[in-house]
């Protein structure tokens, strides 16, 4: 486990090192989940809508292994357009 130091500002904000932001795809407005442990906290990125949908999509037998990224993204757009999501 690697240890990285960061400083909390006077406004209780924490700046993550750019290396971690890139590694975990933490772009602006990305929601993180903070879990309080006995003597520590854990910060994890909340899966994006696309990540959650892709995980569930793979469970459908009809689409298993046959979908390209373009097909997946179009299915997401279609679902939003039809207000199914």
N, C-alpha and C positions, 0 to 999 in steps of 0.2 A: 504494500500500500504506500503510495506516494503522499507526502505531506506538502501542502502549499499554504503559504501564509497570505492573508489578506487583512485589510484594515476596515473597520466599520466607521463610517463617517459620522459627523455630528447630527445628521438627519437619519441615522440608523440604516444607512444604505451600505450594501456590500458590493464591491466591484470584483467581478470574476476575471481572472487572467484570460487574455485573448486566446491563448492556447486551449483552455478548457471550453471556452465558448465555441470555438471551431470544432473541437473533438466531439462535443455532445450536441452540436447543431442548435445552439441556443440563440437564435436570432431574436430581434426586437419583438416584444409582445409575447414571447414564448412563456407559457405558464410553467412554473416549477412546483413540485410538491415538497413540502418541508415536513419531515417526520421527527418528532421529538423522542429521543431515546432517554435512558436513565441519566447518562452523563454526557450526552452529545446530541447533535442534530444531523440529519441526513437531508441533502438537497438532491432531488432527482427531477429531470425534465418530465413533464406530463406528456404522454404520447399525443401527437397531433391528430387531428381528425383523419387525415390521410393514412397515418400509421395504424390507427384503430380500424379503419375500414378495410385496409389491405389485409390485416390479420384475420378479420372475419370473412373477407371475400375468399381467402384461401381455404376456408373450411367448407365452402360450397362445392360439392362433387362436380357439378357441371362446369365449373370454371377452374378447377384445380390444375395449375401448371400450364394453362393455355392462354393466359392473359398477358398482354404486353403493357408497358407503362402507359402508352397512349390510350389503349382500351380502358384501362383502369381509370385514368383521369377523366375520360369521356363519360364513364359510368357514374362517377361522382358528380360531374356537372349535370348530367341528365337527372339524377336523383334530386339534386337541389332544385332544378327547374320544375320538376313535378311535385316539389314540396314533400317528398317522402322522407326527408331528413330534417 
